[in-house]
Amino acid sequence: MLLVKILNCLILFALVVGHNNLNVSEKGIFMPEDDGGWLTNPEDRIAQPGPCNIPVEDGSLTQDEFLERYAYHYPVVIRDATNNQKFRSLTQRPSLLEGYGHTTVRLSSANSYSYSKRDVTFYEYCSNHVHPQKLSTLGNETFYFFGDNNHDEWQSLLEMYRQPPYTLPKHFAALSFGLAGPGTGVPFHFHGPGFAETLWGRKRWFMYPPDVNPNFHPNRTTLQWYVEDYPKITDDPNLLECTLSPGEVIYFPDKWWHATLNIDSSVFISTFLSP
């Protein structure tokens, strides 16, 4: 009788877990299977998905249409531009820690101009820095892994990424890979054109045209701006925004202001285009 009860309990447990599409980490915490091991607790999500007033296209967008509508004029979100399922599988937390935990990565401070740098192992970064952003922490006190990879060490991984199938004439692509915890992000800044794809987690993007200067303090985080200033400007006709989910790509034209805010623990990659 006791054995039957135990079996029934196990069956019920399996059904519940299967129904909710969950698995269990070694710490006994239930994790969604689609987070790649980059767990985000619900209480750590200060930001939530927001509206999207940026044009959204799918993979049927042609190169000629991209050049005519967006390349030099306007941002666009593109869904299903490429299939990066293999690359996503390689960027799950266990895979990255196994392959790159021993490598040294360079962190940048998360203010507009990334003044400070800090070198740590990738394992140390994932263990001690990929955590929820505190509202009281300033940008120069927040260190972020994005782009300062040793390309020789990370080349075999980056080669597996399928870049968006759109180009700018006489421009060359350079990849930048990164990850960060919920509530982190980079405040408003601008540079040359490029694409950014979210691999795990969700990321909010906020954009302004080159001729409109956003009102922000370069040493305050995007989270601080989002909580304190964003509610006052949601009706600003110059503000463009959208939330990227895994597998979605955003194109930012040359010198467009943009800020990012990670809703979840996020893994992401950018394709910067330069002459």
DOTORLUM-528748 format. One record per residue: residue in one letter; x, y, z of N, C-alpha, C in turn. Coordinates in steps of 0.2 Angstrom, whole numbers, plus 5000, padded with zeros to 4 digits. Layout:
<rs>
aXYZXYZXYZ...
</rs>
This chain:
<rs>
m500449945000500050005000500450065000l501050065004501450125004501750134998l502050084995502350084988501850114983v501250094983500750124978500650194979k500650224986500550294987501150334984i501750304985502350334983502350344976l502150284972502150294965501650344962n501050344966500550394964500750464965c501150474970501450544971501950564966l502350514964502850524959502450534952i501950504950501650514944501250584944l500950604950500650664950501150724949f501750714953502250764952502550764945a502650714942502850714935502350754930l501650734931501150774927501150844928v501250864935501250934936501850974933v502450944934503050964931502950974923g502750924920502650924913502150974911h501650984914501151024912501351094913n501751114918502051184918502651194915n502951144911503551154907504151174911l504251144917504751164922505151104923n505851124925506251074928506551094934v507051054937507251074944507951084944s508251134947508951144947509251104953e509951104953510251064958510051094965k509851154966509651184972508951174974g508651144969507951124971507451184969i507651234965507251284963506951264956f506351274955505951264949506251314944m506351294938506651344933506251334926p506051384923505751374916506251344912e506051294907506551264903506751314898d506451364896506651414891507051464893d507351464899507851514902508551504901g508751444898509351424897509851424903g509451414909509851404915509951474918w509751534915509851594917509251614921l509251594927508651594931508451664933t507851694933507651754935507051744940n507151764946506551754951506051814949p505351794950504851844948504951914952e505151904958505151964962505752014960d506251984956506752024954506652064948r506052054945505852094939505552154940i505952214941505652274942505252304935a505652294930505352314923504952254920q504452274917504052224913503952244906p503752204902503752214894503252274893g503452314888503052374887502852384880p502552434878502252444871502852444866c502652434860503052434854502852484849n503152534847502952584842503552584836i503952534837504452524831504152474826p504252484820504052434815504252364816v503852314815504052254816503952214809e504552184807504552144801504652074802d504552024797504751954798505351944793g505551874793506051854789505951864782s505351884780505251894772505451964770l505652004775505952064773506552054768t506552084762507152074758507752124759q508252114756508852164757508652224754d508352224748508152294745507652334749e507152294752506652324756507052354763f507552314765507852344771508252404770l508552414764508952474762508452524761e507952514758507452574756507152594762r506852554766506452574772506852594778y507352564780507652564786508352584787a508852554782509552554783509852624785y509552674782509852744784509352794787h508752764789508152804791507852794797y507752724799507352714804507452644807p507352634814507452564817506952524815v507052454816506552404814506752344819v506152304821506252244824506052194819i506552134819506452084814506352014817r505851984816505651914819505851864814d506151814816506351754812506751774806a507251814808507751834802508151774801t508451744806508851684805508651634811n508851574810508751524815509451514819n509451534825510051524829509851484835q509451434834509351384839509951344842k510451334837511051294839511451344843f511551404841511951454845511651464852r510951464852510651474859510851414863s510851354861510951304865511651304868l512151334864512851344866512951394871t512451444872512451494876512051484883q511851424884511551404890512051414896r511851424902512251434907512751374908p512551314908513051264910513551254904s513351264898513751264892514351314892l514051374894514551434894515051424900l514851404905515251394911515751344910e515551284907516051234906516551254901g516351294895516851304890517251364891y516951414895517251484896517351504903g517151464908517251484915517851514917h518451484914519151494916519351554913t519051584907519351634903519251704907t519651744906519651814908519251864904v518751894907518351944903518352014906r518352064901518352134904517652164904l517552184910516852214912516952294911s516352324908516352394908515852424912s515952484915515452514919514852534915a514252524918513652534914513352604914n513852654913513652724912513652734904s513452794902513452814895514152804892y514652814895515252824892515752764894s515552724898515852664901516652684902y516652724907517352744909517752694912s517552654916517952604920517952534917k518452494918518552434916518752384922r518552324922518752274927518852204924d519352174926519552104923519352054928v518952004926518751944931518651884927t518651824930518551764926517751764924f517651734919516951724917516551694922y516851644926516451614931516351664937e516851704938516651754944516151804942y516151824935515651864933514951834934c514851774931514251744932513951734939s514451714944514351704950514151764955n514551814953514551874958514251944955h514151944948513952004945513251994941v513051934939512451924936511851924941h511651974944511151974949510752034948p510152044951509652094950510052164952q509852214947510152284948509752314954k510152344959509852384964509652454961l509152484963508852544961509352604964s509752584969510152634972510852644969t511052594965511652584962511752624956l512252664956512352714950512752674944g512752704938513052674933513752654933n514152704936514852684937515052634942e514552614946514552564951514352494949t514052494943513852434940514252404934f514452344934514952324929514652264925y514752274919514352234914514752204909f514652144907515052104902514752114895f515052154891514752154884515352184879g515552134875515952154870516752144871d516952154877517652154878517852074879n517752034874517951964874518651964871n518951914873519551894869519351854863h519451884857519051854851519451784849d520051774851520351714850520051654854e519951674860519651624865518951604863w518551664861517851654860517651644853q518151644848518051634841517651574839s517751514842517351454840516651464842l516451494847515751514849515451564844l515751614843515551674839515451644832e515851604829515751574823515151534822m514851514827514151474826513551524826y513651584827513151634826512951654819r512351644818512051664811511851734811q512251784808512051854808511451864804p511151924805510551944802510751954794p510251934790510451924783510351994779y510552044782510552114779511252154780t511352184775512052224775511952294773l512452334775512552404772513152404767p513052434762513552434757514252464760k514752434759515452454761515552454768h515152414772515152404779515352334781f515752334786515952264789515652254796a515552184797515252164803515752144809a515652164815515952144821515552124826l515652064829515152034834515352054841s514852074845514952084852514452044856f514752004861514351954865514251974872g513751974875513651984882513151954886l513051964893512551944897512551984903a511951984906511852034912511252014916g511152034922510652014926509952064925p509452044928508852084928508952154930g508652204927508652274929509252304927t509752274924510352304921510252334914g510752364912510652394905511152454904v511152484898511552534897511152594895p511352654899510952714897511052744890f510652794889510652824882511352844880h511552814873512152834870512052824863f512552834859512452824851513152804848h513152774843513752754839513452734832g513852694828513752674822513152624821p512952604815512352564814512452494816g511952454817512052384819511452344821f511452284822510952244824511052214831a510552204835510652164842510052114842e510252054845509852004845509851974853t509251964855509151934862509151864861l509551824865509651754865509251714870w509351744876508951724882508751784886g508051774889507851834892507551884888r507251934891506951994887507252054889k507252104884507652164884507152224881r507152274885506752334883507252384879w507052414874507452454870507052524870f507452584871507152644871507652684866m507252724861507652754856507452824854y507952864852507752934850508152944843p507852984839508153004833508853044834p509253044830509953084831509853154833d509353184830509253264831508853274837v508653224841508253244847508653214853n508953254858509353234863508853214869p508953154871508553124877508753154883n508253164888508453194895508653144899f509253134901509553084905510153104909h510353074914511053084917511453034915p512053044913512452994910512752944915n512752954922512952914927512352884931r511752894929511252854932511052794927t510852744930510652684926510052694922t509952644918509352644914508752624919l508852584924508352564928508152634932q508552674934508352734938507952784933w508252784927507852824922507152794921y507152734921506452704919505952714925v506252704931505752714937505552794938e506052834937505952904939505752954933d506052934927505852984922505452954917y505452894915505052864910504352874910p504052874917503352884917503052954915k503553004915503353064913503353084906i503653034902503753044895503452994890t503052954893502752904889502352924883d502152984883501753014877502253054873d502853054874503353094870503353064863p503153104858503053074851503753054848n504353074851504953064848505252994851l504952974857505152914860504952854856l505452804854505252744851505452694856e505052634856505252584861504952514859c505252464861505052394860505352344865t505052294866505352234870505552184866l506152164866506352104862506352044866s506051994863506051924866506551884862p506751824865507251784862507151764855g507651774851507651764844507451824840e507251884843507051944839507651984839v507752024833508252064831508052134831i508452184833508252254832508852284828y508652324823509152364819509152434822f509752464823509852534825510252574820p509952624817510352664812510852704815d511352724811511852764813511652824817k511952834823511952884828511252894831w510852844831510252844834510352834842w510052874846510152864853509752804855h510052764860509652704862509952694869a509452664873509552634880509252574880t509552524884509252454885509152444892l508652394894508452374900508352304900n508652264904508552194904507952174909i507452144906506952124911507152064915d507452014911507651954915508451954914s508651904917509351884916509451874908s509851904905509851904898510551894895v510551854889511051844885510951874878f511451904875511251944869511951954865i511851974859512351984854512252034849s512752074848512652134843513052124837t512852144831513252144825513352214823f513952244825514052314823514352324816l514052374813514252384806514752444805s515252444802515752504801516052494795p516152554792516552564785517252524785
</rs>
